């Protein structure tokens, strides 16, 4: 169920930011792998991890107070 919150724009920004960071991170890892650049791979990994964390935090906050 979706519950109404007062800070919808913040949640939307976190969701979009998380997805964009995840996509950019995966793209950077792909470029780093094809170009044999360890720096790009690490940067892509950090960006993808940050995006995943933002998405997980959004899901956890949405489900806060509800039993799993």
C-alpha positions in Angstrom: 0.0 0.0 0.0 1.1 3.5 -0.7 0.9 6.0 2.2 0.6 9.7 1.8 3.6 11.7 3.1 4.3 15.4 3.4 7.7 15.3 1.7 6.9 13.7 -1.6 9.3 15.9 -3.6 12.2 14.7 -1.4 11.3 11.1 -1.9 11.0 11.6 -5.6 14.4 13.3 -5.8 15.9 10.4 -3.8 14.4 7.8 -6.1 15.4 9.6 -9.3 18.9 10.3 -7.9 19.3 6.7 -6.8 18.3 5.4 -10.3 20.5 7.9 -12.1 23.5 7.2 -9.8 23.0 3.5 -10.4 22.8 3.8 -14.2 25.8 6.2 -14.3 27.8 3.9 -12.0 27.1 0.9 -14.2 28.0 2.9 -17.3 31.3 4.0 -15.7 32.1 0.5 -14.7 31.5 -0.7 -18.3 33.7 2.0 -19.7 36.4 1.3 -17.1 36.3 -2.4 -17.9 36.5 -2.0 -21.6 39.3 0.6 -21.3 41.2 -1.2 -18.6 40.9 1.7 -16.3 40.8 0.8 -12.6 39.9 4.3 -11.6 36.7 4.4 -13.7 35.7 1.0 -12.4 36.1 2.1 -8.8 34.3 5.4 -9.5 31.5 3.5 -11.1 31.3 1.1 -8.3 31.1 3.9 -5.7 28.4 5.7 -7.8 26.4 2.5 -8.2 26.7 1.7 -4.5 25.5 5.2 -3.6 22.5 4.9 -5.9 21.6 1.5 -4.4 21.9 3.0 -0.9 19.5 5.8 -1.8 17.0 3.4 -3.2 17.2 1.1 -0.2 16.8 4.1 2.2 13.7 5.2 0.3 12.2 1.7 0.5 13.0 1.3 4.2 11.5 4.7 5.0 8.4 3.9 3.1 8.0 0.6 5.0 8.9 2.1 8.4 6.3 1.2 11.1 4.8 -1.6 9.1 5.4 -5.3 9.8 7.3 -7.2 7.1 
